[in-house]
Amino acid sequence: MRAAWYSKNGAASEVLVVGELPTPTPGRGEVRVRLATSGVNPSDVKKRGRPLDTERIVPHSDGAGVIDIVGDGVSPSRIGERVWIWNGQHRRPMGTAAEYIVLPEAQVIRLPASTDFAAAACLGIPALTAFQAVHLLGDISGKTVLVIGASSAVGHYATQIAVLGGANVIGTVGSPEKAMHAQAAGAFATINYKQEPVTKRVKELNLGRGVDAIIDMDFSTTAKLIGESVVAPHATVVSYGSNNANDMEVPFRTLLSSSISLHFFLVYDLSPTDRRIALDGVTELLAGGRLSHSIGARFTLNDIAAAHEAVEGGKIIGNIILDLH
Ligand SMILES: NC(=O)c1ccc[n+]([C@@H]2O[C@H](COP(=O)([O-])OP(=O)(O)OC[C@H]3O[C@@H](n4cnc5c(N)ncnc54)[C@H](OP(=O)(O)O)[C@@H]3O)[C@@H](O)[C@H]2O)c1
């Protein structure tokens, strides 16, 4: 099969190689997916900079296609099923930047007929992360939620899912184009965090109060906003990322005196219960046609380095995917 891989750390154009690898065959409990698309996420790009624990890595965890062979113990009725994938390259060397992938059947989820393979390549990380972030907030009906980076891949889904849950969403964005994208997803207001004082604007938009909850993708700056009381007492903050991944100080006095709850999570590592809730929840939203997807750019496998550079550049609005078959 054709695949892309890297065997050392370095810039995308220097280390990503495209060529032939043996086509995998499924073992017991596994299925093989003939991939149509592969989703490229920031964590795929960041992993390229981390020490390799194997000789070669075929990157990317997200993807979609059709099951073409099943291993022993898997119902042959799954052959021909249209599917999407989660954790494709989590703790395993063979991801979705290839024509085929073999995975345990539980990581290969039936795709509603109305969802195309491009959108399906955005589910494993962006949509599941957004769903879990909203899930961790509990009941948000009628509450005001601040979505940090509301036009990012995860933020776009988080905004939609929070609005579907009855929340009033304020989104932070970095440009007028991104503000339009966040508003199309349902945010009633946006704040350009590069030009406007976020806490002051939040209070102007929210009758002088802090928000009831934050869905956060950059804890390195959100920690400071919390210290400025961007949140109301008893608010919940769910964070899934930080532009600066080093240890940092938290505004302990504000957190304690306002009884703020902080949650962090990794989508790769959901508990089995949360995984089931998120998979069922996203499937239900897809089947009901309630999610809008945003494909920002499509690349061929040969252009995988350009796809990684596009993720690193942060200029493209929407998800970045590869077309495989
Ligand atoms: N914990 C998990 O399991 C998990 C899952 C998915 C993603 N993540 C992490 O979450 C982050 C976002 O992922 P993604 O796929 O949604 O990224 P993405 O689509 O690549 O979007 C990132 C964009 O967010 C904007 N941004 C950056 N800092 C911001 C800030 N402080 N406030 C508002 N907007 C900001 C930037 O655009 P502008 O410069 O134009 O503002 C940037 O281009 C990444 O760090 C990723 O690694 C974690």
The ligand as an SDF file (V2000), in Angstrom:
LIG
                    3D

 48 52  0  0  0  0  0  0  0  0999 V2000
   -6.5900   17.4300   25.1090 N   0  0  0  0  0  0  0  0  0  0  0  0
   -6.9020   16.9060   23.9330 C   0  0  0  0  0  0  0  0  0  0  0  0
   -7.2510   15.7230   23.8620 O   0  0  0  0  0  0  0  0  0  0  0  0
   -6.8590   17.7480   22.6950 C   0  0  0  0  0  0  0  0  0  0  0  0
   -7.6590   17.3840   21.6070 C   0  0  0  0  0  0  0  0  0  0  0  0
   -7.6480   18.2100   20.4770 C   0  0  0  0  0  0  0  0  0  0  0  0
   -6.8220   19.3270   20.4300 C   0  0  0  0  0  0  0  0  0  0  0  0
   -6.0210   19.6050   21.4860 N   0  0  0  0  0  0  0  0  0  0  0  0
   -5.1710   20.7990   21.4650 C   0  0  0  0  0  0  0  0  0  0  0  0
   -6.0290   21.9210   21.3780 O   0  0  0  0  0  0  0  0  0  0  0  0
   -5.4530   22.9350   20.6020 C   0  0  0  0  0  0  0  0  0  0  0  0
   -6.4030   23.3340   19.4860 C   0  0  0  0  0  0  0  0  0  0  0  0
   -6.5860   22.2370   18.6110 O   0  0  0  0  0  0  0  0  0  0  0  0
   -7.3780   22.4480   17.2280 P   0  0  0  0  0  0  0  0  0  0  0  0
   -7.2520   21.2210   16.4160 O   0  0  0  0  0  0  0  0  0  0  0  0
   -8.7330   22.9750   17.5030 O   0  0  0  0  0  0  0  0  0  0  0  0
   -6.4640   23.5940   16.5800 O   0  0  0  0  0  0  0  0  0  0  0  0
   -6.5460   24.3980   15.2050 P   0  0  0  0  0  0  0  0  0  0  0  0
   -7.7780   24.0910   14.4570 O   0  0  0  0  0  0  0  0  0  0  0  0
   -5.2300   24.2360   14.5570 O   0  0  0  0  0  0  0  0  0  0  0  0
   -6.7210   25.9110   15.7200 O   0  0  0  0  0  0  0  0  0  0  0  0
   -5.7810   26.5730   16.4070 C   0  0  0  0  0  0  0  0  0  0  0  0
   -6.1100   28.0590   16.2590 C   0  0  0  0  0  0  0  0  0  0  0  0
   -6.6050   28.5810   17.4880 O   0  0  0  0  0  0  0  0  0  0  0  0
   -6.2910   29.9460   17.5840 C   0  0  0  0  0  0  0  0  0  0  0  0
   -5.7890   30.2780   18.9170 N   0  0  0  0  0  0  0  0  0  0  0  0
   -4.5840   29.9790   19.4350 C   0  0  0  0  0  0  0  0  0  0  0  0
   -4.4820   30.4560   20.6830 N   0  0  0  0  0  0  0  0  0  0  0  0
   -5.6450   31.0580   20.9520 C   0  0  0  0  0  0  0  0  0  0  0  0
   -6.1360   31.7570   22.0860 C   0  0  0  0  0  0  0  0  0  0  0  0
   -5.3970   31.9270   23.1840 N   0  0  0  0  0  0  0  0  0  0  0  0
   -7.3640   32.2510   22.0370 N   0  0  0  0  0  0  0  0  0  0  0  0
   -8.1230   32.1050   20.9350 C   0  0  0  0  0  0  0  0  0  0  0  0
   -7.7140   31.4670   19.8260 N   0  0  0  0  0  0  0  0  0  0  0  0
   -6.4810   30.9570   19.8350 C   0  0  0  0  0  0  0  0  0  0  0  0
   -5.2230   30.2360   16.5400 C   0  0  0  0  0  0  0  0  0  0  0  0
   -5.7420   31.0650   15.5280 O   0  0  0  0  0  0  0  0  0  0  0  0
   -5.4750   32.6650   15.6230 P   0  0  0  0  0  0  0  0  0  0  0  0
   -4.0160   32.8550   15.7900 O   0  0  0  0  0  0  0  0  0  0  0  0
   -6.0100   33.2360   14.3720 O   0  0  0  0  0  0  0  0  0  0  0  0
   -6.2520   33.0890   16.8010 O   0  0  0  0  0  0  0  0  0  0  0  0
   -4.9000   28.8840   15.9600 C   0  0  0  0  0  0  0  0  0  0  0  0
   -4.6660   28.9350   14.5750 O   0  0  0  0  0  0  0  0  0  0  0  0
   -4.1040   22.3980   20.1370 C   0  0  0  0  0  0  0  0  0  0  0  0
   -3.1220   22.8170   21.0450 O   0  0  0  0  0  0  0  0  0  0  0  0
   -4.2930   20.8950   20.2380 C   0  0  0  0  0  0  0  0  0  0  0  0
   -3.0730   20.2070   20.3800 O   0  0  0  0  0  0  0  0  0  0  0  0
   -6.0310   18.8460   22.6220 C   0  0  0  0  0  0  0  0  0  0  0  0
  1  2  1  0
  2  3  2  0
  2  4  1  0
  4  5  1  0
  4 48  2  0
  5  6  2  0
  6  7  1  0
  7  8  2  0
  8  9  1  0
  8 48  1  0
  9 10  1  0
  9 46  1  0
 10 11  1  0
 11 12  1  0
 11 44  1  0
 12 13  1  0
 13 14  1  0
 14 15  2  0
 14 16  1  0
 14 17  1  0
 17 18  1  0
 18 19  2  0
 18 20  1  0
 18 21  1  0
 21 22  1  0
 22 23  1  0
 23 24  1  0
 23 42  1  0
 24 25  1  0
 25 26  1  0
 25 36  1  0
 26 27  1  0
 26 35  1  0
 27 28  2  0
 28 29  1  0
 29 30  1  0
 29 35  2  0
 30 31  1  0
 30 32  2  0
 32 33  1  0
 33 34  2  0
 34 35  1  0
 36 37  1  0
 36 42  1  0
 37 38  1  0
 38 39  2  0
 38 40  1  0
 38 41  1  0
 42 43  1  0
 44 45  1  0
 44 46  1  0
 46 47  1  0
M  CHG  2   8   1  16  -1
M  END
$$$$
